[in-house]
Amino acid sequence: GIEGLEAAKLIAEMYGITDTASEGKQKITPKANKTITSKQGIMDYIKACIADIGKTDYFLHRGLSKETIKKFKLGYDEKKGCVVIPYSSKLDYYQTRSIESKEFRKPPSSEAGAEPLWNTKALTASNTVFIVESPICAMSIMQCGGAAIALCGTGGINKLLAEIKTKKTKCAFILCMDNDEPGQKAQHELANQLFELNIKFIPYNIADECKDANELLMKDSKQLESNIKAAVLELRKHYITEKDSFDASE
């Protein structure tokens, strides 16, 4: 589920293989130079869209605060009539969502490279991570006090598993995919994979009767905040026999 070069790097890290070919001075091939140019173009595009974010109230209508919009460097492409969601503060990958048609688009891999996970750094920065489908749901959770990663499609499951193996993460996961048939099917698949890897996790309906976390944020942000706290408590109760279930202050 990942690009060939990423797979090679993953195998190298897993088995301690040294990349001797990269030692010393490297020459930039025309292909590599094209990638560098494309990455700069992507960054410039995102920055221009960030500057125009004040021209739309789309994210405000989705329940996101001005602080959240600024924190995640959300943007707006006025010409195309779509909002722009970067995947990290590096501004090297993004997705757009048409305000009218609600259609998602992502840059071609020839320009942007392989699609990463949204907010991958949560794997090393947090003890408990919520797994959701979309960045807007992830931002909704983070606005209410949680840490979250968005899979951005079913292919994100393989990317998440690859990241877990590479980083050897010790965090635990709360699976809260969309409350529809595709979402629950993907959640079941991910749960089976995490179980095989002996990773701590629980499934949890964080959205109550709503479709997803963002829908509940728009309906009742206090309830979403309460559900996040309840989910974390449920996770720790589930693993209460583990020595690291609670720290001294808790």
ROKE-298348 format. One record per residue (C-alpha): residue number from 1; residue in three letters; x, y, z. Coordinates in steps of 0.001 Angstrom, whole numbers, plus 500000, padded with zeros to 6 digits. Each point is the difference from the previous one (the first is absolute). Example, Ala and Ser with C-alpha at 12.3 -4.5 7.8 and 13.67 -1.06 7.14 Angstrom:
! ROKE-298348
> pos:code:east:north:up
> 1:ALA:512300:495500:507800
> 2:SER:501370:503440:499340
//
This chain:
! ROKE-298348
> pos:code:east:north:up
> 1:GLY:500000:500000:500000
> 2:ILE:502993:502386:499823
> 3:GLU:502392:501173:497289
> 4:GLY:503020:497857:499089
> 5:LEU:502576:502411:501426
> 6:GLU:498065:500263:503268
> 7:ALA:499808:496213:500187
> 8:ALA:503765:499714:499482
> 9:LYS:500666:502529:502769
> 10:LEU:497582:498191:502312
> 11:ILE:501750:496654:499438
> 12:ALA:503396:501648:500522
> 13:GLU:498900:501460:503340
> 14:MET:498382:496753:501156
> 15:TYR:503121:497921:499311
> 16:GLY:502704:502557:500725
> 17:ILE:501251:500257:496412
> 18:THR:502271:502971:499326
> 19:ASP:499317:502006:496869
> 20:THR:503586:500191:498744
> 21:ALA:498906:501433:496673
> 22:SER:498946:503237:501693
> 23:GLU:503358:500576:501703
> 24:GLY:502158:502807:498739
> 25:LYS:499001:502720:497566
> 26:GLN:496889:499293:497950
> 27:LYS:499317:501277:496530
> 28:ILE:496556:501389:499312
> 29:THR:498570:498201:496997
> 30:PRO:497480:501714:497732
> 31:LYS:497231:497890:501581
> 32:ALA:501060:500976:503524
> 33:ASN:500232:503642:498983
> 34:LYS:496456:499794:498588
> 35:THR:498766:498628:503332
> 36:ILE:501664:502834:501912
> 37:THR:498407:502539:497647
> 38:SER:496585:498354:500374
> 39:LYS:500257:499995:503794
> 40:GLN:500817:503701:499998
> 41:GLY:497054:500613:497700
> 42:ILE:497702:498124:502383
> 43:MET:501258:502032:502965
> 44:ASP:499506:503268:498121
> 45:TYR:496482:498956:499006
> 46:ILE:499028:499103:503581
> 47:LYS:501446:503258:501349
> 48:ALA:497998:502005:497460
> 49:CYS:496834:498156:501038
> 50:ILE:500738:500595:503691
> 51:ALA:500186:503724:499263
> 52:ASP:496478:499834:498501
> 53:ILE:498353:498028:502816
> 54:GLY:498104:503119:501098
> 55:LYS:498019:499883:496746
> 56:THR:497956:497000:501153
> 57:ASP:498178:499031:503189
> 58:TYR:499813:496315:499028
> 59:PHE:502055:498710:502915
> 60:LEU:498176:502223:502476
> 61:HIS:496732:498455:498833
> 62:ARG:501556:496587:500618
> 63:GLY:500525:500949:503637
> 64:LEU:503726:500672:499864
> 65:SER:501258:502987:501979
> 66:LYS:502216:502757:498615
> 67:GLU:502804:498627:502160
> 68:THR:499628:496538:498460
> 69:ILE:499895:501446:496479
> 70:LYS:503237:501876:500666
> 71:LYS:501682:497096:501805
> 72:PHE:499489:497569:497126
> 73:LYS:500771:502608:497324
> 74:LEU:496726:499525:498136
> 75:GLY:499576:501837:496733
> 76:TYR:497605:501011:497266
> 77:ASP:500345:499880:496225
> 78:GLU:497581:502700:498836
> 79:LYS:500477:499220:496300
> 80:LYS:499086:496327:500373
> 81:GLY:497450:500577:502761
> 82:CYS:501580:497476:502351
> 83:VAL:501570:499908:503440
> 84:VAL:503543:498723:500439
> 85:ILE:501121:497703:502820
> 86:PRO:503768:499471:500445
> 87:TYR:501122:496658:501480
> 88:SER:502661:501505:502267
> 89:SER:501795:503225:500844
> 90:LYS:502573:499109:497316
> 91:LEU:497408:501011:497380
> 92:ASP:501226:497280:497632
> 93:TYR:496661:498249:499437
> 94:TYR:496353:501009:500046
> 95:GLN:496476:499150:498969
> 96:THR:497266:502281:498748
> 97:ARG:496244:499831:500529
> 98:SER:497587:501743:497636
> 99:ILE:497558:502135:501959
> 100:GLU:497187:499370:497511
> 101:SER:500466:496374:498889
> 102:LYS:501811:498852:503179
> 103:GLU:502422:498112:497729
> 104:PHE:503460:499210:501380
> 105:ARG:503137:500365:497889
> 106:LYS:503665:499282:500694
> 107:PRO:503109:501057:498038
> 108:PRO:501456:497452:497528
> 109:SER:502678:497735:501466
> 110:SER:502357:501073:497209
> 111:GLU:500084:503444:501599
> 112:ALA:499333:499416:503691
> 113:GLY:501333:496466:500512
> 114:ALA:498133:497350:501978
> 115:GLU:497109:501154:502164
> 116:PRO:500963:499998:503698
> 117:LEU:497733:499646:503002
> 118:TRP:498447:503169:501340
> 119:ASN:501791:501024:503238
> 120:THR:502435:497056:500142
> 121:LYS:501929:501736:502792
> 122:ALA:497237:499003:502443
> 123:LEU:501556:496512:500063
> 124:THR:503035:501328:501840
> 125:ALA:498468:503006:501764
> 126:SER:496999:498421:501732
> 127:ASN:499219:497039:502262
> 128:THR:496458:499554:498708
> 129:VAL:499038:500624:496371
> 130:PHE:496541:500050:498418
> 131:ILE:499808:498495:496509
> 132:VAL:497423:501563:497674
> 133:GLU:499377:500185:496272
> 134:SER:500212:503707:499144
> 135:PRO:502263:502888:501041
> 136:ILE:496945:502089:500967
> 137:CYS:498940:497285:502466
> 138:ALA:503560:499821:501332
> 139:MET:500110:503783:500464
> 140:SER:496610:499857:501736
> 141:ILE:501415:497535:502536
> 142:MET:503191:501987:500486
> 143:GLN:497997:503202:500522
> 144:CYS:498243:498189:502869
> 145:GLY:503175:498784:501681
> 146:GLY:500923:496711:498298
> 147:ALA:502793:498966:497613
> 148:ALA:498995:498556:496651
> 149:ILE:501194:498596:496696
> 150:ALA:497902:499976:496816
> 151:LEU:500322:497027:497640
> 152:CYS:498617:501953:497005
> 153:GLY:498712:496864:498289
> 154:THR:500192:496237:500444
> 155:GLY:503610:499987:498772
> 156:GLY:500862:501903:503155
> 157:ILE:499721:496783:502023
> 158:ASN:503112:498552:498363
> 159:LYS:501825:503300:500423
> 160:LEU:499102:500129:503685
> 161:LEU:501203:496428:500551
> 162:ALA:503263:500771:498187
> 163:GLU:500548:503067:502199
> 164:ILE:499272:497999:503156
> 165:LYS:502564:497369:499016
> 166:THR:502611:502583:499001
> 167:LYS:499661:502263:503028
> 168:LYS:499333:497089:502391
> 169:THR:497399:502223:501655
> 170:LYS:498882:499290:503557
> 171:CYS:496820:502058:499833
> 172:ALA:496525:498483:500187
> 173:PHE:497229:500595:497479
> 174:ILE:496306:500793:500144
> 175:LEU:498311:498996:496749
> 176:CYS:497083:502272:499142
> 177:MET:499385:499769:496275
> 178:ASP:496783:501290:498423
> 179:ASN:496741:498466:501188
> 180:ASP:499090:498607:496584
> 181:GLU:500584:496625:498364
> 182:PRO:503305:500846:498224
> 183:GLY:501368:501668:503128
> 184:GLN:499144:497116:502295
> 185:LYS:501366:497475:497509
> 186:ALA:503322:501877:499865
> 187:GLN:500039:500241:503801
> 188:HIS:499533:496238:500309
> 189:GLU:502859:499406:497569
> 190:LEU:502324:502347:501893
> 191:ALA:499032:498441:503340
> 192:ASN:500989:496542:498740
> 193:GLN:503370:501311:498800
> 194:LEU:500756:501788:503285
> 195:PHE:499027:496883:501944
> 196:GLU:502499:497942:497987
> 197:LEU:502724:502543:500800
> 198:ASN:499110:499953:503717
> 199:ILE:499289:503740:499944
> 200:LYS:497745:501496:502668
> 201:PHE:496691:501228:498606
> 202:ILE:496260:500153:500517
> 203:PRO:497159:500846:497602
> 204:TYR:497830:502849:501291
> 205:ASN:496979:501814:498592
> 206:ILE:501148:503518:500684
> 207:ALA:497284:501563:497809
> 208:ASP:496937:498520:501778
> 209:GLU:497089:500018:497515
> 210:CYS:501862:502327:497600
> 211:LYS:501923:498798:496954
> 212:ASP:503399:501178:501196
> 213:ALA:501875:502181:502492
> 214:ASN:499623:503197:497990
> 215:GLU:496242:499593:499750
> 216:LEU:499812:499710:503791
> 217:LEU:502315:503013:500386
> 218:MET:497548:502096:497987
> 219:LYS:497039:498646:501963
> 220:ASP:501441:499981:503534
> 221:SER:503691:500737:500556
> 222:LYS:499727:499435:503759
> 223:GLN:498681:496488:499388
> 224:LEU:502898:499225:497669
> 225:GLU:502434:501227:502643
> 226:SER:498292:497794:502587
> 227:ASN:500104:496998:497654
> 228:ILE:503728:500480:499419
> 229:LYS:500680:499881:503746
> 230:ALA:497725:496962:500389
> 231:ALA:501769:498184:497154
> 232:VAL:503448:500561:501541
> 233:LEU:498722:498779:503367
> 234:GLU:498462:496919:498367
> 235:LEU:503299:499208:498292
> 236:ARG:501911:500185:503270
> 237:LYS:497400:497943:501853
> 238:HIS:500337:497360:497284
> 239:TYR:503746:499766:500648
> 240:ILE:499827:500671:503746
> 241:THR:502246:497030:500771
> 242:GLU:502824:501680:498074
> 243:LYS:502471:501920:502186
> 244:ASP:499906:503018:497683
> 245:SER:496213:500328:499906
> 246:PHE:500108:502985:502382
> 247:ASP:502798:502329:500970
> 248:ALA:500460:501323:503535
> 249:SER:498052:503261:499503
> 250:GLU:497014:498157:498510
//
